[in-house]
Amino acid sequence: MPRAKRGFKARRRRNRILKAAKGFRGGRSRMFRRALEAVHHAWMHMYTSRKGLKRVMRRLWIVRLNAAARLSGLSYSRLIEGIGKAGIALDRKVLSDLAIFDPAGFVKVVDAARGALAS
């Protein structure tokens, strides 16, 4: 029985992995088995890093909001509580951008939150 080398589909699969491993050091970019292992590890790290980035960005927005809120005389937790009571539907990302690029608008949001807390 003749030897089957698998042909086109296997070559396409191998080349796809080797292309993904391009730039890796040593045999990890040239040998299929080493490249497959390296690419699978890289994909796992990419997945966890995407999740981690969301956490890092949320922490950054909270730090910015706390700093901006304290300039207006409120703490972060009181600001978020007041925004919830006032029915303002802005998330932390938008509030952070508002605090940076439109401080006057952010002060209005803080005043609305302070008013909701008072009542």
Secondary structure, 3 states (H helix, E strand, C coil): CCCCCCCHHHHHHHHHHHHHCCCCCHHHHCCHHHHHHHHHHHHHHHHHHHHHHHHHHHHHHHHHHHHHHHHCCCCHHHHHHHHHHHCCCCCHHHHHHHHHHCHHHHHHHHHHHHHHHHC
